[in-house]
Amino acid sequence: MMTIRHITKGIFNTYIKQNNMKKLFRSTTDNRIGGVCGGIAEYTNSDPTIWRLLFLALICAPFPMIFMYCLAWIIIPKK
């Protein structure tokens, strides 16, 4: 039985393939805690160390960066 979730997933995947768009995934090869920084680095073709240092620096910021990291860990799928 096809649900709306299956239909929209198929439409979204077709759109991505037709427009050569990249998808954001958590890294399974370059991960320290959850693979979030490694996945962002793969998506942006940059060094994951830069993203890790950026997240470390933002932990001291007023906005709760640890919460944002955990949220990204939950939302971003693995490859």
N, C-alpha and C positions, 0 to 999 in steps of 0.2 A: 504494500500500500504506500503510495507516494504521499508524503506530507509536504506542507509548505516549506519546511526547512530543507528537504531534499531538492525541491524545485528551485528555490532561491540559491542554494549552494551550486547547483548545476549551471544556472544562469550566470552567477558570479564567476565560476571557474572558466566558463566559455568566454566571458568578457575579458578576463585576465589573459587568457591564451591568445585571443584575437588582437589585443592591444599590447602584447609583450610586456605586461606589467609584472613587477616583482612582488612576491608575497613575503611578509615578515614572519619568520619562525624563530623559536628559541633554538640555539645551537646545541647539537648533540655531540659535536666534536670539540668545541672550544667553550666549555662551561666550567665555572668555578662553584657557583651555588645553584642557580637555576637555568643558566644559559641565556639570560636576557641580554646582557651586554654583548656576549658573543654573537647572538642573533642580530642585534642592531648593527654590530660591526660588519657582519656578512651582508646585511641589507644595504648598508652605505658604502661598502668596499673600503673600510677603514680598519685601523688597528683596534682590537678590543681593549687594549690597555688604556687607550684614551677614554673610552666609554666608562671603564671601571673607575678611573681617576675622577672623571666628571661626576659619577654617581657618589663617590666618596666625598667629594667636595660639596655636593648638594645636600648631603645628609645634615650638614651643619646649618643649612638654610632654614628659614622659618617654616617653609612648607614641609610636611612630613614625607621625605623622600623614601624612607624605608617602606611606608605604605604604598607609594607609587611603584616601587620595585616589586613588591608582593602582588600588587594588582596586575602589573605587566606579566609576572610569572604565571598568573592564573589565566589571563586573557590570551597571550600569544601562544599559539600551538607549537608543538614540537614538529620537526621535519618528518 
